[in-house]
């Protein structure tokens, strides 16, 4: 057990002794959620840009008018 701890510390001292893996799972979940937020923000930006463009060019689509 002690030799494993020594090896973990030697390989990556910043990540050694992190507990029962809970913090690693939380960090992974945070990364996934940040990616999802980024994707949704990009989709919203595209939608807003399209709406501004369509108003400027007076483009009307029945599908977009409903949503």
Beta strands, then each sheet from edge to edge (+ up, - down):
end
